[in-house]
């Protein structure tokens, strides 16, 4: 299965693996799953780190390098992902989460998240 890993799960996997929910850990370690991260997640980390958010202390450069070295596949933000936002219901206002949902839906991926706020989207969202 192609999994798009949401930003917080990426941060936990990279810096605080003990925070990963068991279901997320199992999905990430399952060799049958292809793991993807979005450029939108790196963008979110860069912005929120610059705002000195305590939950975004990770440097996006080493984060990206570690993800790529760990076998994650980078998903760029493309025009078709942006256009998919126009058809996405407004269940949630966070622009980064909405982009991840649009990317997962467009690419036929499952967005793996721990965020309860994304449950309303169903479809491509799998909460762990």
C-alpha positions, 0 to 999 in steps of 0.5 A: 500500500502507498502511505503518505505519512502526515507531518507529526508522524514523520517528526515522531518517527524521526526524532521521538519514535516512542510517541508513534502510536503502535498502529503507525509503527506497524504500518511504517515497518511493514515492508509491503507499504511504500512510505511517502512524505510530502514536500508540504510537510517539509514546508510546514516544518520550515515555517513552524520552526521559524515561528519557534513552535516547540513541537517543530524544533526539527531542522527540515534539511536533515529531516528530509535527508534522513527520510530519503536515506530511510527509504521514504519517497518524496512527493512534490506538490503539483498543480493537480494537487492544488486543483484538488483542493477546490473539491475538498470539503472544508471540514478542517482549515489547516492548509497543510493537512488539506494539502496532504489529503488532496495529495493522498486522494489525487495519488490514490494513497492512504494518508496515515495520521494521528489527527482526529480532526481529519476523520471527517474526510474518510476516504484516503485518511487512515487514523492510527 
